[in-house]
């Protein structure tokens, strides 16, 4: 075989491995837009009311 034929055979031998590695690396990147598809169904918890008990405890502990 000539040098060019040997190079082509080596490239064709490495091509499936390169494609598998490329697919493994690209799969998470391609999956992100599908996961963010539905933004309207997010349920958030109501905001907690501040009662000021922590400040009262801090002042009372400093006086002791």
Secondary structure, DSSP 8 states (H G I E B T S, - for coil): --HHHHHHHHHHHHHHHHHHHHHHHHHHHHHHHHHTS--TT-----------HHHHHHHHHHH-
